[in-house]
Amino acid sequence: MNRRTTMTLTAMALLCLAVSLPAGSAVAQQKQQVSFKVPAENIKFGVQQNVSVGDMPNHILRLFETHATFPNNPPVINGLKLAEMWQRGLAEIADGAGRTSSYYLFVMENGDKFFVRNVNVIQPATAGKLTGTGVGHITGGTGKLATIQGIVRQLTTFDPIAGALGDSQIDIDYSMGK
């Protein structure tokens, strides 16, 4: 198998694993869903560093941090308004395809938080841009979100060389434990 096929199959296996792991005790709880779009103008890179691997053209390791804010009409999760969303991770990209392992931090207006461990599959999109399709499970929370459980799905377009982000779509399926 070539390197691209191996990376894509590995990333898909990780996505399947991430979806299946958190099913446990959340099955009996009332599930809720929140879906929202984060416009590109509300997402900024904080840290970004590309390192060329050197074994072939366009093969990079990428360390990154993104920060999103919700100044207008913020999404509401368990009755709390979302104020900020941080993503911190590491990507491996070769010729426009690859994978990402990252962590999300969702911060509500009252300071409560919840955390997500996420994996992405990266694929070429249009005109030098890439698309990241990810899924992760909620690993915990604080305050009124201390018992949150569930899955977060995400779709983002970006250009790792130019350091530019497009709009992101976020879908959260969650329940609150007892």
N, C-alpha and C positions, 0 to 999 in steps of 0.2 A: 504494500500500500504506500501511496506517496504521503508526504508530510501533511499536506492540506486535508486529505481524507482522514488520516489518523486524528488530527486535531479536531475536526468536525465531529467524528464519531465519539471521541472522548468527551467533548463538550455536551453532546446530546445525552450521553449516559449520565453525566453529572446533573443535567437538567431534570431527567427522569427521577434520579435519586432524591434531588431536592424537593420535588413535588410529593414523593411518597413518604418521606421520613416523618413529617409532622402530623400525620393523620390521626394518631393515637386518641387522646382524650377530647380533642376538638370536635369529634364526630357527634357527640351527644349535645353539644351546645347550639344555641340559636346563631346561625351564620348571618353575617351582614356583608354587604359589598359597597365599596367606595371606588369610583373611577374618576380620574381627572387628568387633564392635560396640563403640562408645565410648559409655558411658552419659552422659546429660546432666550428671550430678553430677561427672563427671571432665573436663568441658570448660568453660573459662572464657574470657570476652572479656578481653584485655589492653587493647588500644586499640580504640576505636570512635568514629567521628565521622560523622554524617550531615550533608550539606549539601543544602539545597533548591535545585534548579536554577532554579525560578521560572517556567518556561514553562507548567506545568500542575500541578494538584494531585497530590500523592503521587509526584512525580518527584524522586528523590534520587540523589546520588553518595555512596557510603559507603566509607570507609577503615576497615579492621578488622584485628585480630590475634586469633587464638584460640590457646589453649594447652591441650593434653590430656595427662593423666598416666595411668599404668597401674599402680595400686597392687596390684591382685590379678590373678593369672593373665595376665601380659602376653603379647602375641603374639610369636612367635619368627620371625625373618627371617634366613635363612642361618646358623642356629645361635645367633643373638644375640637377647636379650630387648629388646623395645622399651620405653624408659623415658618418652619424651616425644614429642609431635607438635605442631609449630607450623604455623599457616597465617597468611600475611600477604597481604592483597590489597585490591583496589578493585572495587566493584560499582556498577552503574547499575541502578536499579529504578524502573519507572514503573507505577503501578497494580498492583503485585504481580507483575510479570513483568520479567525483565531478564537480565543476564549478569554474570559475575564473572571476573576474571583474577587468579590468585593463585599463590603459591609455598608449597610444603610443605617443612618440615625435619623429618625423622625422626631422633631421637637414641636410640641404643642404650645399654644399661646400661654398656658399656665405653667409651662416648664416641664410637664410630664413628657416622657420619652418612650419610644419603643425601638427595637433593634432588629435588623434583618441580615441574615447571611445569604448572599446572592451569587449565582453563577450566570454567565452570559455566553451566548454564541455570537460571534462577530462575523458578518458577511458583507461583501461589497454591495453598495447601493448604487447611487448615481453620481457621475462626475467627480470621482475621487473621494466621495463620502462613504462612510461605513454605517451599517445598522447593527445595533446591539439588541438582542432579544434575550431577556433574562427572566429568571424565576428564583425566588428564594423563600425561605421560611422565617417566620417571626420567631426570634429566639428569646424574647423577654421584653419587659417594660417596667416603668416606674409609676408611682402614684395611682391614678384611676386606670392606668393601662398595665398595671402589674401582672394581670392574669391574661393578657391578650395572647391569642394563638392564631395562626393562619398562614396564608400564602400571599406573596406580593409578586405580581408580574409587571414587567417593564419593557418598553420599546423606545429606543433612542437612536437618532441619527447623529453622526459626529464626523469630524475630520481630525485625526490625531496629529497630523503634521502641522496643520494650520492652527490647531488648538481651538477649533470652533465647534460649538454644540448646536444641534437643532432642537426642535420640540421633543418632549418626552411624554409618553402615555404611561400612566401608572394605574394598575388595577389591584385593589387590596380586598381579599376575601378573609374575614376574620370572625372570631367569636371571643367572648369573654368567659374565662373559666370561673369557678366558684371559689 
